[in-house]
């Protein structure tokens, strides 16, 4: 968990740097697309800071008030993050369309090209280091952060290409198109960006409403079925949900009347078998396994 927090802290600092560079170069170059990129980074930095706070909460032991942990806060953060980015992208798209219809905007392409080159390099470095770190961490928050850097890097690389090509229009018969480059790039940027936070919000809402993931449901059913067949149970019921990084799993075995229960250790050994069959990190799993002879207690 400390590694997760280290990665998120580093990402916050880099995002603040990128945001500051974006706003500064956006003002110098007169580019709304660069200003948008900087503001987008600033919002992303605040959300990453909130994600860091949530990761610290999750690392804490359960409290008297939150006896089932703090996992449920994680999808809420993701939903808020995604919703803010959707709203920001929509607002920028409206401004871009308005700029196209009002004759475009003059732009200092030299400053814009320098900005795009510097930020693209920063995004690439953060993407590579974050992805390498998350191979051992396995954090959804870090994974989301890595996706954000990948998206930012691709967008900035596209900005670099667009600005470089637009600068080549100077002194040509197509010079009249130069004022339209910035609003056009901004409109394309927003259309590219919006699907990512929309998907994040959709998945977070699924977690908030405890929608059962099909993959987890299959894993739990397979592990329970194997144990039921191995030990001669009359049947089983499984209930699963995913909340952020946590996996909530309940397994109820229907025990026949003549099933020999020698000791509690016998049942605990079966629990260990099912847990091993389901897999995953124990610290990110809330697993309950019950045994009953009455089907009503399994419904």
PEZISUL-V680351 format. One record per backbone hydrogen bond with DSSP energy under -1.0 kcal/mol. NH is the residue of the N-H (numbers start at 0). CO is the residue of the C=O. E is the energy in kcal/mol with one decimal. If there is no record, write none. Layout:
NH,CO,E
NH,CO,E
//
This chain:
4,0,-2.2
5,1,-2.1
6,2,-2.4
7,3,-2.3
8,4,-2.5
9,5,-2.3
10,6,-2.1
11,7,-2.3
12,8,-2.1
13,9,-2.3
14,10,-2.7
15,11,-2.5
16,12,-2.0
17,13,-2.6
18,14,-2.9
19,15,-2.5
20,16,-2.5
21,17,-2.7
22,18,-2.5
23,19,-2.4
24,20,-3.0
25,21,-2.3
26,22,-1.9
27,23,-2.1
28,24,-2.7
29,25,-1.6
30,25,-1.1
34,30,-1.8
35,31,-2.8
36,32,-2.0
37,33,-2.3
38,34,-2.8
39,35,-3.0
40,36,-1.8
41,37,-2.1
42,38,-2.6
43,39,-2.3
44,40,-2.3
45,41,-1.9
46,42,-2.0
47,43,-2.2
48,44,-2.2
49,45,-1.7
50,46,-2.3
51,47,-2.2
52,48,-2.0
53,49,-2.1
54,50,-2.4
55,51,-1.7
56,52,-1.8
57,53,-2.7
58,54,-1.5
59,56,-1.2
62,65,-1.2
68,65,-1.5
72,69,-1.7
73,70,-1.4
76,72,-2.1
77,73,-2.1
78,74,-2.4
79,75,-2.4
80,76,-2.8
81,77,-2.6
82,78,-2.3
83,79,-2.3
84,80,-2.0
85,81,-2.2
86,82,-2.3
87,83,-2.5
88,84,-2.3
89,85,-2.4
90,86,-2.2
91,87,-2.2
92,88,-2.2
93,89,-2.1
94,90,-2.0
95,91,-2.3
96,92,-2.5
97,93,-2.2
98,94,-2.3
99,95,-2.1
100,96,-1.8
103,98,-2.7
104,178,-3.6
107,28,-2.4
108,106,-1.0
111,107,-1.7
112,108,-2.5
113,109,-2.0
114,110,-2.4
115,111,-2.4
116,112,-2.2
117,113,-2.3
118,114,-2.6
119,115,-2.1
120,116,-1.6
121,117,-1.9
122,118,-2.8
123,119,-2.2
124,120,-2.1
125,121,-2.4
126,122,-2.5
127,123,-2.3
128,124,-2.2
129,125,-2.3
130,126,-2.4
131,127,-2.0
132,128,-2.1
133,129,-2.2
135,132,-1.1
136,132,-1.3
137,133,-2.1
142,138,-2.2
143,139,-2.6
144,140,-2.0
145,141,-2.8
146,142,-2.2
147,143,-2.0
148,144,-2.0
149,145,-2.4
150,146,-2.8
151,147,-2.6
152,148,-2.6
153,149,-2.4
154,150,-2.5
155,151,-2.6
156,152,-2.4
157,153,-2.1
158,154,-2.2
159,155,-2.5
160,156,-2.1
161,157,-2.7
162,158,-3.1
163,159,-2.2
164,160,-2.5
165,161,-2.5
166,162,-2.3
167,163,-1.1
168,165,-1.5
169,166,-1.1
171,168,-2.1
174,171,-1.8
176,173,-1.9
177,174,-1.7
179,176,-1.4
180,177,-1.4
183,179,-1.9
184,180,-2.9
185,181,-2.4
186,182,-2.3
187,183,-2.3
188,184,-2.8
189,185,-2.2
190,186,-1.8
191,187,-2.0
192,188,-2.4
193,189,-2.5
195,192,-1.4
197,193,-2.0
198,194,-2.1
199,195,-2.0
200,196,-2.8
201,197,-2.3
202,198,-2.4
203,199,-2.3
204,200,-2.6
205,201,-1.8
206,202,-1.8
207,203,-2.6
208,204,-2.3
209,206,-1.4
210,205,-3.0
216,212,-2.4
217,213,-2.4
218,214,-2.1
219,215,-2.6
220,216,-2.3
221,217,-2.5
222,218,-2.3
223,219,-2.4
224,220,-2.8
225,221,-2.1
226,222,-1.9
227,223,-2.7
228,224,-2.3
229,225,-2.2
230,226,-2.2
232,227,-1.9
233,253,-2.4
236,251,-2.1
238,249,-2.4
240,247,-1.9
242,245,-1.8
245,242,-2.0
246,283,-1.7
247,240,-2.7
248,285,-2.8
249,238,-2.8
250,287,-2.7
251,236,-2.9
252,289,-2.8
253,234,-2.7
254,291,-3.0
258,255,-1.8
267,263,-2.4
268,264,-2.1
269,265,-1.4
270,266,-2.3
271,267,-2.2
272,268,-1.8
273,269,-2.3
274,270,-2.7
275,271,-2.2
276,272,-2.1
277,273,-2.2
278,274,-2.3
283,280,-1.7
284,281,-1.5
285,246,-2.7
287,248,-2.6
289,250,-2.9
291,252,-2.5
296,293,-1.7
297,294,-1.5
//
